[in-house]
Amino acid sequence: MLSIVALMLALVGLWELYRWIWSSAGFTWPFAVDSTSMPHVWTVLKAFGQPAQVNQPALATILFHKALFTMKESVVGFGIGAVVGFALGVLLVHSRLLQRGFLPYLVASQTIPILAIAPMVVVWVNPKLPASLQGWGAVAVIASYLTFFPVLINTLRGLQSADARALELMRTYAAGRWSVLWKLRVPASLPYVFAALKLAATASVVGAIIGELPSGLQSGLGGAIINFNQYYSVEPQELWATNIVAALVGIIFFLVVVGAERIVVRRAPENTA
Amino acid sequence: MSDKQPVVSVMNVTKTFAQGNVTALQDIELELKPGEFVSLIGPSGCGKSTLLRIIGDLVPPTSGSVTVNGKPAKQARIDRDYGIVFQDAVLFDWRTVAKNIALPLEMLGWDKEKRRARVAEMLELMELKGFGDHHPWQLSGGMQQRASIARAFAFEPALLLMDEPFGALDEMTRERLNLELLSIWQRLQSTVVFVTHSISEAVFLSTRVVVMSPRPGRIAGIVDIDLPDPRSVETREQPRFFELVTEVRELLRKRGEHLLPEEQELL
């Protein structure tokens, strides 16, 4: 904990030191430093306590609610992506034919930028959703589009990582496909799956924020980013504050997955992924 | 003993590997009576591990047949008639020692209470009491192998296949585990096929030692071990023990004339 605080302070110090050297020496490479390109850390921190617009609550309060909204989208998107990725992995690992038939398309799906498919997903998914899921439900689906892929690839790899002798041992027990899957392959795959879930945790936050843009949602961090972008030249500290909150959401999510891994994955210390 | 049905019958078994056209085993005939402890010994490439794996239906023979408990090897495997111990313990990292030992019992559909009782018994028997809740990586190599033996014996199979189980352990641990293995074998009255590189280990443990020679893998001779039971630390100091060790060594050497020099040095 102490080391985290020390690291934060060091980063703040570096930021301010860089600012001070560049502005006092008048360096213009790679960019000129002023209060627009690099606001003071304390300016950003102060922005949290003040309303962004007149007659509004403090920025921190607003961002807190927007962060909760985005978190809801990314948690659900993460969940959908993890389940779909894992299930596809289990399915494909049992059929070479399916793997060869489907995997190229699944890989291709990831080369399409998420911004290009997000509008279609909104149009396709939103009309089918009940009122309580309207809007943010489609964003969760967009987020899941970013999360299922690493989970799928690592699940495939992990399920194939079971020790050859362990498989032989299961053979001596005349174990069926399901027993081998649940008692050996899935537990053996968990370090790989969790490595992917860590990637997916942060990717789902990015997916949710990007997904909010074409959806025209104002309730989340994506909406806030678009909004504060327009005022950047005047009040850069508000976009910076939003970025800090977005990063915090990703970090919290990541840490939750790390915590879950500690509980679920029991391995020799040198074998944890 | 001769009137009882053999636990293992290996009939005219030949195994060739398509890759490189190697004859791993040629015309192997072998019969194991109930309660026997039979070691397979020979230099690398004599097919002793392959023979063990054919008995366990982990690889098929090219020709010939194997019966276990009077059934084809495959049926015996499906009926879980044997337990197996590999050179490595092959414990599942994500299970505690107790849960590892319970694995075959789960596969056999034992209920939880019965499993717990048997696992406690096996932990006691293999001197692992107090380590049931540990994870495998927290144990020494010798203790891991003990857990692996406990797992193999847990469901009291009629036959135990052991593929160089103590090969990776140091000499002292090995001798202690030899004694422990003998006591559990006598207690559960099972039949054991034991693959080893060590002449003294084979003589010490076995009722019969099957000496094999390589290229192609054949049985060079079988030595009946008439050492008094139960064997103990003193057994290794008896003159008869040394006579039998010499007899096995002679058989290995006689059949090893066609070996490369470095392989002969191993004998």
Interface residues (C-beta under 8 A of the other chain):
Chain A: D163 R165 A166 E168 L169 R171 T172 Y173 A174 A175 S179 K183 L184 P187 A188 L190 V265 R266 R267 A268 P269 N271
Chain B: G56 L58 R77 I78 D79 R80 Y82 G83 I84 F86 D88 V90 F92 D93 W94 R95 L103 P104 E106 M107 L108 H135 P136 W137
